[in-house]
Amino acid sequence: VSQSRYHETNNEWNFIGGAAHVHFVPGTVSKSGTPGTVFSGTEPSITVPVTGTYILSGGAEMKSTANNTGFNLGLSVNGSAPTATLSSYSSEQDHPVSVNTTYKINFNKNDILTIQYRKDPNHAPAGTASFYNRWIRIEPVKVTT
């Protein structure tokens, strides 16, 4: 449950405590072949409860069967193609890497936020890339009525 304080002069609520909204997806999605293609599978997703400013974070653990594979995490809003790469990392063959990223972003009520994963099209040797323990989290900073 989130706790907020109402500011009548600005007609807005400021977040003062409580739990954030989190979606965690266990299990693994793997992909070989064409880099840049979004991995299919159940992706972590959250529906924004109220219009406002949020701290968004998301991440996963990943590894590849090839050396020097780049990975991208992208944010999809309302089913659109990821408009921005949240972070990009490289790993050695079969060496797991844990990544996460955090941003302060404005969202509208009922926006559907999904973190999507892919092999970096600019840095993707042959091999299979895997993402596991994927998650997304939003915490309100300031929301409006």
N, C-alpha and C positions, 0 to 999 in steps of 0.2 A: 504494500500500500504506500503510495506517495503522499507526502505532506507538503502543502504549499501555503503561501501567505498571499492574500489578495491586496493589490494596490489599486484603490478606487480611482485615483487621479489618472493613472495610466491604463486602467481597465485591463490589468494583466495579473497573472499569478506567477510568483517566484518560488521555485522549488527550494524547500528548506530541509528535506530529509525523506527517508523511506527507501524502499527497494527500487532498483532499476528494472527495466524490462529486458529479459534475456531469453534467447533461444539457442540451445546447444544441440548439435546433431552428432551423435556418435557414429562410428563406422567410417568406412573409407570409400572414396570415389577415385578411380584411376583412369588415365587416358594415355594412349600412345598415338602416334600419327600426327595429324595436322595441329601445329601450334596455333594459339590464338582462339581456338574453339573453346567455348565455355563448357566446363565439365557438366555432364548431366547427372542427376541424382537429387535427392532431397537437400535443398540448400537452407541454411538458417535464414529465417524471415520474421519480421515484426511489423505489425500494423500500428502506425502512430496514433495514440489515443486522443491527442489534443494538439492544435496548431501551436508551434513555438520553436524555441531554440533548444537543441539537445546536444549532449555529448554522445557521439556515435563511436563505438569501437567494434572491431571484428577481428577474427583471426582463425588460424588453423595450424596444424602440424603438417609438414609435407616432406616428401623425399622423392628421389628420382633414381632410375636404374642407370642413368648416364651422368658423367661429370658436368659441372658448370651449367646446370639447367636453371633458367630464370622462371620465376613464378609471379603471377599477378593476382591480386585480390581486387575486385571491382564492385562498386555499389550500383545496384539496379534499383530505380525508384519506379513503382507502379508497372513493373514488367518490361521497362525499356532496356535496351542494351546498356551495359555499364558505361556511364559517361565519363568516369574518371577512375584511374587506377589508384587505389588507396595505398598500395605498397608493392614493391617488387624485390624479390630476394633470389639468391643463387645458392645452390647447395652442391656438395660433392656426392659422388655416387653412393647410394644406400646410406647416406648420413642424414638422419632426421633433423629438420629445422623447425623451430616453433616461431611463428610470426604473428604480430598483431599491430594494429594501427588505431589511432584515436583522433577524431576531428570534432570540432564544434560546428554544427550545421543547422539551418532552419528547415523545418518540415511542416507540411499541412496535415490537418486531421485526416485520418484514413489513408495517408500515403502508405504504401506497402514497400518496405525496405528489405532488400535481399542482398546478401553478400555472395558474389559469384567468383569462381576460381578458374584459372587457366594456365597453360604453359605460355611463357612469354614468347610472342612470335618473333622477337628480335634476338632472342638468346635461348634457342631450344634445339639442342642436339637430339639425335635419335634416342629412343628410350621411352619408358613409361613413367609418368609423373603421378604421384598419389597425394591426395589431401585427406586428412582425417581429423577427427575431433574439431569440427568446424563450429563457429559460434558468432553471434551478433548480440550487441547490447546497446540500449539507448537509456540515457538518464536525462530527465528534463532539467533545464537551467531556468528558462523563463517561458511560460505559456500564456496564451490569451484565451478569452472566453468567446 
